[in-house]
Amino acid sequence: MIVFDAITFGKTIRKRRKELGYTQAMVAQHTGFSVSFISDLERGKSTAELEKAIYLANMLGMNVELNVRGKR
């Protein structure tokens, strides 16, 4: 999926978390992040920390890639 904004990124993270059957509390306990951070990220809050967002995506079994458009 191509992500152009924080809202799409957050919705994708939320969808994957729910697919895995994880609650925000479970993810918070595993990562050490607060439930409020995870909630903010999933709602697309644009001030969420990039490092934590990438870590969370990886923890949920997702790759985060940056590609030049039109090339793979």
Secondary structure, DSSP 8 states (H G I E B T S, - for coil): ----SHHHHHHHHHHHHHHTT--HHHHHHHH---HHHHHHHHTT-TTS-HHHHHHHHHHTT-------TT--
